[in-house]
Amino acid sequence: MQWIIELAGRAIYRFRLERINRIVPSTSLMQIKIPDSTPEIITKYSSGDEQALLTKIRYNRLIDIFLGITAYSLQNHLRTAVSGVGQIEIDELYVGVNRNGAHFIIPVQAKGGSDQISIVQTKQDIAYCTAKFPELICRTISAQFMNNDVIAMFELTLDESEVKVVQEKHYRLVLADQISETDLKNYRIYE
């Protein structure tokens, strides 16, 4: 068990004892090579923090690739309030549509460096999307830089008030000529 601090209203916090639940990238997952579409000038000046991660996700359409839908960035650093929770910030918010016309709301949490994915932030993101966009399907994403510029992406959900991993993928952004025929054959078997 672990103690967590969560918002309980405007400038009100509470401690809650909860089962230990750390979302960390698996070391045994295959890395999927994606042609890097990040403009070189952006790569040259980006820092490797949460903002750089959000930028790489956006330029390389990793939300689309990961979820299998078409997604559009709606807003960055959304500061808002949720009834019963208080003020929150969502790193980036996307809207999306699938091939059947269903609409999605996709809050994205990004972690760079040694920061860990926050269970509390995930719950706040879901609470906001449920309250603000009840007609949309909420698909919560967390992303984290790993070693060697690999991006770990998680789709998270609430299952009986506990945050659970729906899926996890690891993407390595590379030059197009670094994707071999063997890589492409290996990726084909997962379709």
N, C-alpha and C positions, 0 to 999 in steps of 0.2 A: 504494500500500500504506500501511497505518497500523498503529501498535502499539496493541493493546488490553490492558487489564488485566482478567483474569477470575479468579474464585475457583477454587481447585484443591483444596479441602478446608477443614477448620476452621481459620480464620485463616491460610490459605496462599493466596498469589496468584501468578499467573504472567503474564508478558508474552507476547503472541503476535502475530506479524505476520499481518495479514489484509488482503484487498482492501478498499479504501475503500467503505463501504456506508452512506450516510446516508439515513434515512427522513425526508423532509421533505414537507410538503403541496404538492401541485401547484397552481400559480397559475391553471391553465386549467380546472379542474373547475367545473361548475355547482354553485351553492349550492341545496340543497333546503330549502324553508321548512317548518318543523314548528311547530304551535301550542305555545307555551311553557306547560308545565304546572308550572313551578317556582313554589311558593308565593311570593307577593310579599315576605313577611317574610324568607324565605330569601335572595331576591335582594338585599334591602336590606342584609343583614348579611354576605353572602359576600364573599370577598376577591379572587377571580380566580386563585387558586393551584390546585394539583393537587386539593385537597379540594373546592373549588368546582366544578371540572370533573366530578369523580366524582359530586357531588350532582346537577348538571344532567343527567348521563347517566342516573342512577337515576330521578329524577322524570319525565323525558321518555321513558323506556323506549327509549332510543336503541340499546341492545344488541339488543333485540327487533326494532326497525325495521331496523337495519343488517344483522343476520344472517338475518332472516326466520324466527326461532324465538321461543318464549316462554322468557324467561330470568328467573332469580331471584337476587338478591344472596345469596351464601352467607356471605361473610366479607370484612371490610375489613382492610387492613394485616396480612395473614397473614405472620407471622414463623415461618419453619420452616427445616429443613435438608434438603439433597439430598445423597445419597451421591456422593462424588467431586467435589462442587461446594462444599459448605459452607452457611453460613447465608445465606438469601435473604429478601426481603420482596416480597410481591405486593400491589400497590396495592388491588385488589379482585378477588374471585373469584366468578364466577357459575356456576350450573348451569342447564341448559336442556333443553328437549324440543321436537322438531319434530312436524309433523302425522302422521308415520309412527311416532312413539313412540321414535325414537332419542334417546339422552341425550348431553348435551354438558357439558364442563368448559371454562370461559371465563375465563382470566386477563386482567385489564385493567391496562394501564399507562397512567397519565395524566401529561401534562406541561403545565404552565402557564407563562406568561411566556416567557422566552427558552430554557427547557430544551429539549433535543432528545430524541427518542425513542432509547432505548438498545437497541442490538443485543444487548449482553451481558445486559441484563435480560430481553429477549425469549427468549433461549436458556435462561436460568435458569427462566423461567416454564414453558416447554415441558418442560424436564427434570423439574420438579416434577410437572406434570400427568401426564406419561407414567409416572412412578414411582408416584405416589399413586393415580391414577385410570386404570389401564390399560384398563379396560373402557369408558371414556367417550371420545367424540370431542373432541379438544382443538382449540379455535378461539381463537387468540391475538389479542387486540385491543389496539391502542394508540390513544390519543386525545390530541389537542393543541388548545389554544385557538389560534385565528388572530386576525387583526384583526377588529374589529367583532363580537365575540362569536360568530364562526363556529367550529364545532367540526369539526375534521378527524378522521375515524375511519379506521383502517387495520385490515384483517385481515392478519396476518403468518403466515408458515410457514417451516419449514426446508426448503431444497432443496439437497441435497448439502452440508450443514453451513453453508450461507449463508442468512441471513434474506432472504426475498423478500416482496413485497407481493402478496397475493391479490386484494384489492380496496381501494378508497379512495373515500370519500364525504365531502361537506362539508354540514353541517347548520347552518341559521340558525334559531334559536329566535325566533319572532315572535308578536305578538298574532294571534288567529284572523282578524280582519278585514284583516290585511296579506297574506293569501294570496288572490290574485286568481283569477278564472275562467281567465285565460290560464295562470297557474301550474299550476292543476289539469289543464288540457288538456295542457300540456307534460309533466307527470308521468305522465299516462295512457299516453303512447307508450312508456314504458320497462317496462310491465308485460307 
